[in-house]
Amino acid sequence: MASIALPAHEQTGAARAARRVLTIAGVVVLIVFALIEIVPFLLTVANSFKCLPAVQIAPQALIPTPPFGIACVSESGSPLPASETTTSLTFHPTLDGYREILVDNDLGRWFVNSIIFSVAVTLARLAFDSLAGYALARLKFPGNRVMFFVMLGTMMIPGIVLLIPRFLILQQLGMLNTYQGFIFSLAADAFGVFLMKQFFESIPGEIEEAAMVDGANRFVMFFRIVLPMATPALTALAIFSFQGTWNNFMDALIIIGGKQDLFNLPLGLAILRGAYGETLRWHSFLAGSVLTTLPLAILFFIFQRYFVEGISYSGLKG
Amino acid sequence: MQSKKREEAIAGYTFVAPALIVFMVFLVIPIVFAIYFSFTDWNGITPLAQPGAYSFVGLDNYNQLLFQDGIRQQDFFKALKNTTYYVLGVVPAQTILALVLAVIVNQRWLKGKGFFRTAFYFPSITSSVVISLIFMFMFSTGGIVNSLIKGLFPAYQNVNWLETADGVFHSILGLFGVTLRSAGDWARVELAGQRLWEWISGPSVTMLMIMILNTWTTIGTMMVIYLAALQNIPSQVYEAAYVDGATSWQTFRHITIPLLRPTTFFVVTLGLIGCFQVFDQIFVISSGGPAKTTLTIAYLVYNNGFRNSAMGIAAATAILLFIIIFAFTMLQRRLVGGERSEM
């Protein structure tokens, strides 16, 4: 730990010099890694606003220069050569890639689907997980411990193992390739129940007891008194559910993979990539990538604290 | 009093019911199903209601995967080999890098902590499909990475990063003149459908790129977990070491690392479970190729179940994967020690 040093009077000149070197090395390592993490995203955004030939010739150009919103074809209808839309450092931005992915492909529809899935799953989990978490934390009834351990146990089962049987169940229920099939199968999760149970155990129960003495109905009390107190935990849970569902690829592939109208964004992009084979039209794929990332990026910058606090509990995305 | 108890129990069941139904229908029953169908030869297409849709084959699926010579065994052990190289590369890399970065970000003198945390964490919130596309964009043959290297070293021949089947260890051995021909007879011994020489190939170049991609994506998550744990270490511990005249390295080696042991256990467990299931990136980037060198167990499950109409085999493969993950988690519990802890 560089923050721990010998008392100043015991430090020799050599030790001080060594510490300086260590400090500088540490900062250099951090900056290099930060660049490695950030630059790919900058490249993605920049290239999503280029004409296709410019993406191929000068992917490294990062600085947009006027005129903005150029057309990528000349008036005679032939594609503009790369040299007319980019230099090695600057480029003229266009919306051509966005037009292509939204108009020529179904990305707009998948975007709407992603919103429907993410909002529905998030709402369902907020309700189901908090109800179950509250019952397991506060109410005494036969079998509650067993139920809790069954739920915890399901956290240890890798998602890939469930892939096939979930497909079978949904097939039997006639819910393959339906909105409700996808939403129901993700409508409650063990992590959420666990999070809510922990939270309810951490707050005092006197208010509820007082309300019960006054003869309040348990359900009314739960929604009027308990849930408003749980706002921080509910916010964390909502963010996790939304993020997980928005990025969900594997379940989507199995449950709604048979019907293009139902695709969410990751599934749509992945299938589109498969259809194009090796000749990807990068400006439009990168535009699709930006549109897929943007809503979560906005949420992330608003609710960063909750993202960071919650991950210590969550599993990793595959 | 009795009625109050009853009221509480009824409320309890009602509150738990919705979540419990979801768990039963989509988690518990599916597991029973998976085990059941792993003992059948169902193809996944014939409707189950149809008579003769499937029959019981006992342990035959497991036998085909593990012991019987043939394509099933070959594929399973290829996938096991690829997945193992992947896990043994990614888990240590992401854990060590995350720890080093967390320790630096945790330094008192560092300015802009929030910026670094955001920068490292951002890839973790991005869809795995999008991350895979971005990597394909950068590492395609005519892509920016190749042009960059070519700019620095004009003699460089473009490498097709995402479509090269050569094993990394084979290439390194080749530099020392060791090839299958010169390696001796041991290299030709066959084990589970592959020669020993093939077993020691290392990950292919394509697989190595996917390993780098996954490390790149996950170090942010791991770093934030380590950072939270580092901030929980009381400063008195460090002050005591300081008074005793411990050097920075001694403090790190004998105080920080042991105190982080539960966190390391947690991070490695998360890493193992995530890495053994690697699927999305394979699906988008390589579909298991080239030459099956990125075929992972998870991808094999998908391929057999949904592409090759071998649902029974796929279910058995999934069960085996579960056993492997479980065994590795137990093994690392032995190695790292430490009780499971949330932080």
Interface residues (C-beta under 8 A of the other chain):
Chain A: M1 A2 S3 I4 A5 L6 P7 E10 R19 L22 T23 G26 V27 V29 L30 F33 A34 I36 E37 I38 P40 F41 L43 T44 N47 Q56 P59 Q60 A127 F128 D129 L131 A132 Y134 A135 L136 L139 K140 F141 P142 N144 M147 V150 M151 T154 M156 I157 P158 G159 I160 V161 L162 L163 I164 P165 R166 F167 L168 I169 Q172 F184 S185 L186 A187 A188 A190 V193 R218 F219 F222 Q243 W246 N247 F249 M250 L253 I254 L265 P266 L267 L269 A270 R273 G274 L280 W282 F285 L286 S289 T292 T293 L296 A297 F300 Q304 F307 V308 I311 S312 Y313 G315 L316 K317 G318
Chain B: K5 E7 E8 A9 A11 G12 Y13 F15 V16 P18 A19 L20 V22 F23 V25 F26 L27 V28 I29 P30 I31 V32 F33 A34 F37 L48 L97 V100 L101 V103 I104 V105 N106 Q107 R108 W109 L110 F115 F116 R117 T118 A119 F120 Y121 F122 P123 S124 I125 T126 S127 S128 V129 V130 L133 I134 F135 M136 F137 M138 G142 G143 I144 S147 L148 W216 T218 I219 G220 T221 V224 I225 A228 Y238 A241 Y242 G245 A246 T247 S248 T251 F252 I255 T256 F266 L270 G271 I273 G274 F276 Q277 V278 F279 D280 F283 V284 S287 A298 V301 Y302 G305 F306 M311 A314 A315 A318 I319 L321 F322 I325 F326 E342 M343
